[in-house]
Amino acid sequence: MKIEIWSDIMCPFCYIGKRQLETALAEFPNGDFEIEWKSFQLDPTITPQSGKDVYTFLAERKGISVDQSIEMHKGVVERAKSVGLDYHFDQAIISNSLAAHRIIHLAKTKNLGDEMEEIFFKAYFTEGRDLNDNKTLIELGVQAGLDEKDVQQVVENEDLYLSDVHSDIHEANQIGVQGVPFFVFDRKYAVSGAQPVEAFVQTIKEAQK
């Protein structure tokens, strides 16, 4: 079964959804699943803002206090905890995800898409790594198993894999994706959002019929 996932590594629910899906897949030990990550940008206009955390960024965007922003994120932090994820929005550094998406496309050519996605999610939400920083992007790419020179090429040449990212986003628009995460199972069934594990299990069973 092929499972396509439209996702943005800046999306907290995408990481949660990844864990929910993985838990569901564990219930099918004999299943043959192919996971393909697809690019999506929640806000392609974001400019790199090194040193600015998510709480402050959202407060400025919504015209609210930082304390109000922190309160708004508490539920997301708790939900992440429930699936074993440790979110640190106070450390997460706002950045445009385009370069990371291009590196993910490089990783997909080496069958390392899932590894790269996981490393970027963890780097952003848990470790507070700066994904605006080229050295950091290269280091994380190597951590996923990519060749350092290959990652450096992608980082330095903004055209590499750019058409792949745009193609994914265009395809998302064509099939009516309004937000991420968005999961498509064998092009027969779709699950929108970080749904409970049971919803994924039921969808997989339906798609297997």
N, C-alpha and C positions, 0 to 999 in steps of 0.2 A: 504494500500500500504506500502510495506517495502522499506525504503530508507537506503542503506548502504553507509557510508562515510569513506573513507580512509583519514587519516589526521595526521599531526604532530603538536603538540602544539607550536613548535618553528617556524611554517610556518605562516607568516603574511597573506598570501592569504587564508589560511584555516579558520581563524577567520572571514575575510571578506566574504568568501563563506558561512559560517554558517549564517551570517546575511542576505545575499541575499536569501538563501533558506528559512529562517524563514519568510521573507517578502512575498515570493512566496506562501508559505503554508497558509498564512493568507488570501489569495484569495480563498481558498477552505474551508470555515468554517464548512462544513458538511463532509469534508474528514476524513478518518480514516488512519492516518499515524503512522507507527512505524519507529523510527529512531534508527539505530545501528551504533555506532562509531567503526571504525576499526583502528588498530595501523599501523603506517608507520613512519619510521625514515629517514629524509632527509640525515642525516649524523650520522650513528651509531658509528663512530670513535671519535666523539667530546669528549674531556675530560673536566670535570668540570673546569670552569675558573671563579671562584667567583671574583667579582670586575671588570671584563672586560665587557664593554658594546659592543653592536652589531656593532656600528660604528668602534671602534678600532679593533675588531675581524675581520671584513670584510676587513678593510684596510690592516691588516697584511697578510691575506690570499691572497689578490689580488695584493699585492705589490703597493698599492696606498696610497695617503695621507688620513688622517682622514677627512679633508674637502671634498675631492672627494667622500668619502664614505657617508658622510652626504648628499651631493647633490644627490647621487644615491637613497637614501631612501626617498627623499622629495615626490616623486610621490606616493609612497606606503602610506605615512602618510596622504596625501590628499585624496587618495582613501578610506582609512579607515574612515576618517572624513565624507565622503559622505554617509556612512552607519551608522553613529552615534558612531564610535569607536575612542578612543583617544589613539594613539600610542605614546610611549615615548622610542624610541630606545636608547636614551642617558642613560636611566635607566635600560633597559632590560639586565639581566645578563646571559651570555652564559652558558648553561648547557646541559648535555646529557639528552634526554627526556625519557630514558628507564624506570626509576623509576616511573615517572608520568604515563606512559602508563600502567604499571602494576597496579597502583592504579585505573586507569580508568576501567580496567578489573574487579577489585573488585567492583567498583561502578556499573558496568553493572549487576552484580549478585543481586544488590539491586534496580534495575530499576532507578539508579541515574547517568547513563552514560552521559546524556546530561548536567545535572547540573555540574558534575565533569569537563567535557570538557570546559564548559563556565568559570568556576572558574579558571582553569589552564590558559586558554587563557588570561583572564583579569589580572591574577597575573603576567604573563610574559610580556605582551605587554603594559599594562597600569600602573600597580602598581610597577613594578621593583622588584618583589619578587624573592628571590634566590631559585630556584628549585633544587639546589644542596644540600640544607639544609634539613635534615630529619625532624627537628621540624616544618619547614615551610610546608613541604609536609603533615605532620600529621594534622597541623592546617587547611590547605586547604581542606583536606579530611573530617574533622569534619564539616567544613563550608558547605560542599555539603550534609551533612546528614548522613555520615558514622560513625560507632562506632570507637572511638579513638583507642581501642585495636586492632581492625581489621586492621586499617591503619598502626599502628605501626608494626604489624606482617609482613605486606607486605614490609614495609620500611627496616626492619631488616633482612628479609629472601629474598635474591635476586633471589631465585628460584621460589617464589610464583608468579603465573600468567605469568612467563617468556615464557612458551610454548605457551600460548595464544597470546602473542605479536608476537612471531616468526611465529605462524600459520597464523595470519593476514597478515604479511609481505610476507610470502610464497604465500598465496592466491593472493595477489596483483601482485606478479611476474607472477603467473599462468595466470591471466586474462589480463596481459599486461599493468598494471599501470606504467606509466613512471614518474609521479609526482603527487603531491597532492595540493589542495583537489581533490578527485575523488569520484563522486556520482553515485551510481547504483540504478535504480528504478525498483523494482520487477524483477530484473535480466533480464530485457528486454531492457532497455535504460540506457545510461551512459552520464554523463556530466563531462568533465574534466576542472578543473580550477574554479576560482571564476567568473563565468559567470554572465551576467546581469540577473536581476529578471525575465525578459521576457523569457529568455532561459529556466529557471527552470519551469515557468508556462507552457510553450509549451510542455516541456518534460513530465510533470505530466499529461497533457491532453492526450498526445499520449499514455502514459502507462495505462491510465484509459480506453482506448477503448477496 
